Amino acid sequence: MKTKLKALILSTLCIPAFLSSAVFAQAYPTKTITIVVPTAPGGANDAMARIIGQGLSQRMGQPVIVENKPGANGAIATEFVARAAPDGYTILFGYIATHGINPALQKLKYDPIADFEPIGMVANSPTLLVVTNNLPVNNAKDLVAMLKAKPDTISYASAGKGTAPHLAAELFQINTGTQMLHVPYKGSAPAIVDTIGGTTQVMFPSLFSAYPQVAGGKLKALGIAGDKRSSVLPNVPTLKEQGIPNMNVTQWYALFAPAKTPKPIIDRLNKELNLTLNDKANEKKIEDQGAEVETGTPAQLKSLVQKEVVRWKKLVDSAKITAD
């Protein structure tokens, strides 16, 4: 009798906690949601986060704001979200650097898998080789010839050491036997501005970041660092087509929540994210600038991150690339 009474008391004590979690998740959201972006304002991540934030706000009936926390190749923002309360009100606009490249390059204060609950994919965008208009080259072969004739006289901009534009440029040099001077910036936006102005001459931004400037004639596009040509720049060949192999650096973007965020909240965010991305107006805003919308489940995003961590670790080790 005492054993049964004890079991009944224990089970009764557990009910409030369970009900509290379920009710909380069901009521979510009741206040402002913050999307933390690990890059500076004005870049591709920032632009997509704002499109998504507006869509989520309309669908979920609460304000969704974007907070930029650039620095340390996205590690500052990522660590911040990893330590945030797992309540669905602070989420991360993660991307290839935060959950793929960074773990391969440096010791971090977060684990890209253990410290996060994947919400869902947002989009992907191939890397684009661009040059300032004043550089007298019209394709990747011309650039390689110039670099070999005048080594270390051409500089390339990146969004920071260890970012996808940095690794793409390093891979380009390895695969072509060329050398350029690296000028790292705090984000893609200022790097693109200086490449347009000629302070730096070459860059490997995401197509999403650079498309408006290429379409406006402010930058010359020489090649796509991906498996196929882009529908928005059909006349720009891939680097593989131009005889430069192993240059598939497709950047991807996704949303993450802190670990232990309740599953009902993750499921709600995933549902609303996918509906936001499937909205034709939002899809067009993203795709018109060179990114391809990609929806999916939290499980699919988790699988991608697991594969990316292994892929970039292998690549960084074999190419001896460092963030220092």
Helices and strands as residue ranges (DSSP letters): H 2-27, E 33-37, H 44-60, E 64-68, G 72-74, H 75-82, E 90-95, H 96-96, I 97-101, H 102-105, E 116-132, H 140-149, E 155-158, H 164-176, E 181-184, H 188-197, E 202-203, H 207-215, E 219-225, E 250-258, H 263-278, H 280-287, E 292-293, H 298-319
